[in-house]
């Protein structure tokens, strides 16, 4: 069975959040929080750690789940996880990602091209 659940990591390092730029937009998504599909026999936390590392070279530690929704653009089930930066430097490892950057939380709303999930918006505003 193919798992259509997607996990994303909102990785916090100091006062910045890790963002990734997709090579090919999905609907109108370009700058995104790193993440991807949950694999079978994998927990959401394991998937977040794997996906963030695969896409950006950054090792993170998921600390809490902000929530889950059906994304208004992609119609996929998305699980949002707050993560602490653990180690690593940005190194692009996924051909679908063309850039990754640490971004100030207040700048994220101007580069995200879709509806920002309310619990994510509230978390970013709390930083």
Backbone bond lengths (Angstrom), bond angles and torsions (degrees), N, CA, C in turn:
res aa  C-N    CA-C-N  psi(-1)  N-CA   C-N-CA  omega(-1)  CA-C   N-CA-C  phi
1 X - - - 1.456 - - 1.527 108.98 -
2 X 1.308 117.60 133.76 1.455 123.03 177.91 1.516 108.55 -82.86
3 X 1.324 115.78 131.76 1.456 120.69 179.34 1.525 108.42 -92.99
4 X 1.326 115.98 122.59 1.460 120.06 179.69 1.517 112.43 -97.46
5 X 1.335 117.35 7.32 1.452 119.83 178.18 1.528 108.50 -78.83
6 X 1.335 115.54 134.21 1.453 122.42 179.61 1.527 108.09 -114.86
7 X 1.332 115.89 138.92 1.464 120.99 175.40 1.522 108.06 -114.49
8 X 1.330 115.59 142.69 1.466 119.80 175.64 1.523 108.47 -129.93
9 X 1.332 114.05 147.48 1.449 120.47 178.54 1.514 111.06 -108.62
10 X 1.319 115.77 125.87 1.461 121.56 173.16 1.523 104.13 -98.75
11 X 1.344 114.56 89.09 1.459 121.44 -170.22 1.521 109.79 -88.14
12 X 1.323 114.86 120.78 1.458 122.89 -176.11 1.525 109.35 -102.83
13 X 1.328 115.94 123.90 1.472 121.14 172.82 1.518 106.90 -127.16
14 X 1.328 115.39 105.47 1.460 119.12 -176.86 1.519 109.79 63.81
15 X 1.313 116.54 -115.23 1.467 120.27 -179.22 1.525 111.08 -112.13
16 X 1.345 116.98 25.27 1.468 120.11 -179.78 1.519 111.06 -130.03
17 X 1.340 114.96 158.21 1.463 123.25 -179.16 1.530 108.43 -121.22
18 X 1.331 116.33 138.66 1.460 121.88 179.91 1.530 110.61 -77.22
19 X 1.334 115.94 127.42 1.461 122.23 177.88 1.519 109.07 -126.40
20 X 1.330 116.43 149.28 1.465 122.35 179.94 1.529 109.36 -124.82
21 X 1.327 115.66 144.87 1.466 121.80 178.62 1.517 108.81 -104.81
22 X 1.324 116.35 121.07 1.465 121.87 179.95 1.528 110.64 -75.19
23 X 1.318 116.36 140.42 1.468 121.91 176.57 1.531 109.81 -66.29
24 X 1.316 115.06 -44.92 1.465 121.25 179.49 1.514 107.69 -118.29
25 X 1.321 115.24 125.18 1.459 118.77 179.43 1.517 110.17 -65.43
26 X 1.326 115.95 140.59 1.453 121.53 170.63 1.510 105.65 -104.44
27 X 1.332 115.68 113.29 1.452 121.99 -168.45 1.533 105.46 58.17
28 X 1.323 120.30 -116.72 1.463 119.66 177.72 1.526 111.95 -111.85
29 X 1.337 117.43 19.55 1.458 120.80 -178.42 1.525 110.62 -83.85
30 X 1.321 117.14 127.00 1.457 120.65 174.63 1.533 109.46 -125.12
31 X 1.345 119.15 -68.53 1.464 120.84 173.43 1.522 107.90 -80.00
32 X 1.329 115.73 128.41 1.466 121.14 -175.64 1.527 109.65 -140.08
33 X 1.310 115.46 164.43 1.454 120.74 167.07 1.528 105.93 -76.50
34 X 1.341 119.11 138.14 1.464 119.25 -178.59 1.524 111.58 -62.34
35 X 1.322 115.47 144.17 1.457 120.16 179.61 1.507 111.45 171.21
36 X 1.312 114.85 -175.66 1.459 120.27 179.53 1.514 111.45 178.36
37 X 1.327 114.65 -169.59 1.465 121.13 -175.12 1.523 112.89 -70.50
38 X 1.312 113.99 141.15 1.452 122.82 172.65 1.525 107.91 -71.75
39 X 1.320 117.61 131.52 1.465 121.35 176.94 1.518 109.50 -91.78
40 X 1.346 116.38 157.85 1.466 119.55 -179.65 1.526 109.70 -60.89
41 X 1.303 116.70 146.53 1.464 123.77 179.60 1.530 112.96 65.93
42 X 1.316 118.29 20.06 1.456 122.34 -178.48 1.524 108.39 -119.02
43 X 1.336 116.98 137.44 1.459 119.61 174.75 1.532 108.96 -78.90
44 X 1.318 116.09 163.67 1.466 119.60 177.32 1.528 110.31 -60.03
45 X 1.339 117.39 -42.61 1.465 120.09 179.91 1.525 111.12 -61.34
46 X 1.320 116.93 -44.92 1.472 120.53 178.49 1.527 110.63 -60.60
47 X 1.328 116.22 -40.94 1.465 120.53 -179.26 1.523 111.48 -65.62
48 X 1.332 117.68 -41.08 1.466 120.93 178.98 1.530 109.71 -61.60
49 X 1.319 116.92 -48.38 1.465 120.95 -179.92 1.526 109.97 -57.96
50 X 1.334 117.23 -48.56 1.468 122.14 -178.64 1.520 111.66 -62.56
51 X 1.314 117.58 -48.00 1.462 121.08 -175.67 1.528 112.17 -66.19
52 X 1.333 117.52 -44.12 1.468 120.11 178.94 1.530 109.63 -61.61
53 X 1.334 117.03 -43.41 1.460 120.93 179.44 1.529 111.18 -65.23
54 X 1.325 117.07 -44.95 1.468 120.93 -179.61 1.528 112.37 -61.80
55 X 1.316 116.81 -38.49 1.465 119.85 -175.15 1.521 113.46 -84.93
56 X 1.340 117.41 -32.66 1.467 119.03 -169.02 1.530 115.36 -126.86
57 X 1.334 118.31 -12.06 1.457 120.21 -175.40 1.517 113.70 80.08
58 X 1.315 117.27 5.49 1.464 122.32 -178.28 1.529 109.64 -98.71
59 X 1.325 115.62 131.00 1.459 121.16 174.84 1.530 107.61 -93.40
60 X 1.324 115.97 130.41 1.465 120.42 -177.75 1.520 110.10 -130.88
61 X 1.319 114.37 167.40 1.455 122.03 178.57 1.529 108.85 -127.59
62 X 1.340 118.08 109.34 1.463 120.16 178.75 1.531 110.80 -64.00
63 X 1.326 116.28 132.84 1.460 120.12 -177.68 1.523 113.15 -111.83
64 X 1.338 116.85 -34.41 1.473 118.01 177.56 1.521 110.48 -161.79
65 X 1.312 113.66 149.65 1.462 120.47 178.23 1.521 108.28 -89.17
66 X 1.341 115.36 126.73 1.471 119.60 178.80 1.518 111.64 -82.12
67 X 1.321 116.68 -26.20 1.454 119.52 -179.23 1.514 111.40 152.54
68 X 1.326 113.77 -174.45 1.459 121.43 -176.78 1.521 107.98 -145.97
69 X 1.328 115.81 143.24 1.470 119.72 177.70 1.517 109.97 -153.75
70 X 1.313 115.40 167.32 1.458 121.48 168.24 1.522 105.39 -87.35
71 X 1.342 115.93 118.82 1.470 119.97 -175.97 1.521 109.88 -64.63
72 X 1.335 118.09 132.77 1.466 120.83 -176.28 1.536 113.69 -65.50
73 X 1.326 118.68 -23.99 1.467 120.54 -179.85 1.521 112.64 -92.90
74 X 1.335 116.16 -47.32 1.467 119.83 -173.35 1.523 113.49 -92.07
75 X 1.321 116.46 -17.81 1.471 123.68 -176.97 1.524 112.54 65.05
76 X 1.337 117.71 18.68 1.460 122.23 177.41 1.523 109.82 -95.71
77 X 1.333 115.46 153.13 1.452 121.07 175.22 1.523 108.04 -76.98
78 X 1.343 116.48 119.67 1.459 122.06 -176.64 1.526 109.25 -116.38
79 X 1.350 116.10 129.93 1.460 122.81 175.53 1.518 107.83 -108.33
80 X 1.311 117.20 126.68 1.463 123.14 -175.85 1.523 110.33 -104.00
81 X 1.337 116.50 123.31 1.465 122.56 -178.34 1.520 110.94 -120.89
82 X 1.330 116.25 128.50 1.463 121.42 169.91 1.521 106.40 -78.55
83 X 1.337 115.79 132.57 1.460 121.29 -178.58 1.521 109.78 -131.65
84 X 1.315 115.10 147.58 1.458 120.90 172.11 1.522 108.39 -94.20
85 X 1.316 116.17 141.13 1.456 121.73 172.63 1.526 107.61 -64.99
86 X 1.330 116.94 134.19 1.459 121.52 178.43 1.526 110.50 -108.48
87 X 1.353 116.53 -54.12 1.460 119.77 -179.74 1.521 110.48 -167.46
88 X 1.332 114.77 170.78 1.454 121.11 174.31 1.511 113.12 105.73
89 X 1.314 113.31 160.83 1.463 122.99 173.24 1.519 107.46 -114.48
90 X 1.307 117.15 151.40 1.460 120.55 179.76 1.522 109.78 -60.45
91 X 1.320 114.90 123.96 1.463 121.78 172.37 1.523 106.65 -144.31
92 X 1.304 116.41 118.94 1.462 121.02 -175.43 1.521 109.38 -71.56
93 X 1.327 115.87 123.14 1.460 121.80 -175.76 1.516 112.64 -120.44
94 X 1.305 117.10 -5.67 1.463 122.11 -176.10 1.522 107.72 -118.17
95 X 1.335 118.27 123.88 1.468 119.52 -178.89 1.532 113.67 -62.32
96 X 1.333 117.64 -15.54 1.467 120.44 177.90 1.527 112.04 -78.89
97 X 1.338 116.94 -12.83 1.468 122.07 -177.77 1.529 108.68 -109.91
98 X 1.344 116.56 125.24 1.470 120.04 -178.11 1.528 113.31 -104.08
99 X 1.333 117.43 -12.16 1.455 120.50 178.93 1.524 107.64 -161.11
100 X 1.308 115.87 154.73 1.465 122.16 171.85 1.516 106.42 -146.70
101 X 1.317 115.64 142.11 1.460 120.65 -176.86 1.524 110.27 -147.83
102 X 1.337 114.53 154.23 1.461 121.27 169.12 1.531 106.52 -87.72
103 X 1.323 116.36 122.94 1.466 122.18 -171.28 1.527 109.61 -120.98
104 X 1.329 115.96 140.31 1.464 120.85 174.59 1.534 108.66 -63.08
105 X 1.341 118.71 135.53 1.467 121.02 -176.99 1.531 113.66 -53.41
106 X 1.339 117.99 -38.55 1.468 120.06 -177.50 1.527 112.00 -69.37
107 X 1.326 118.37 -17.14 1.468 121.50 179.15 1.539 112.67 -87.46
108 X 1.305 116.72 -17.74 1.470 120.71 -173.69 1.522 112.01 -61.15
109 X 1.326 117.75 -42.16 1.467 119.23 -178.05 1.527 112.14 -62.03
110 X 1.332 117.82 -24.83 1.469 119.59 179.97 1.530 112.67 -83.17
111 X 1.345 118.28 -17.04 1.471 119.03 179.85 1.530 112.83 -106.88
112 X 1.335 117.37 -16.91 1.469 120.30 175.67 1.522 107.76 -75.30
113 X 1.322 116.15 129.32 1.462 120.29 -173.98 1.524 112.96 -100.88
114 X 1.313 116.92 13.69 1.462 119.34 178.05 1.519 108.49 -134.27
115 X 1.310 114.82 178.16 1.455 121.75 178.99 1.529 109.41 -64.60
116 X 1.319 117.57 119.15 1.460 121.91 179.10 1.525 108.99 -79.22
117 X 1.311 116.19 123.18 1.461 123.80 -179.41 1.532 108.77 -54.82
118 X 1.339 117.58 129.51 1.462 122.43 -173.46 1.533 113.52 -52.82
119 X 1.345 120.52 -48.10 1.468 118.45 178.32 1.540 113.11 -60.62
120 X 1.329 117.82 -31.06 1.467 121.07 176.09 1.526 109.14 -69.48
121 X 1.314 117.18 -45.56 1.462 121.71 177.89 1.537 110.47 -57.81
122 X 1.324 116.05 -44.92 1.468 120.07 -179.97 1.526 110.88 -64.28
123 X 1.334 117.27 -40.39 1.460 120.59 178.37 1.540 109.82 -62.54
124 X 1.328 117.15 -46.74 1.461 120.80 -179.21 1.525 111.45 -61.18
125 X 1.332 116.30 -38.61 1.466 120.70 179.01 1.538 112.13 -68.76
126 X 1.333 116.37 -21.93 1.471 119.97 -179.32 1.524 112.67 -81.95
127 X 1.327 117.13 -10.96 1.476 120.62 -177.04 1.511 111.95 -81.11
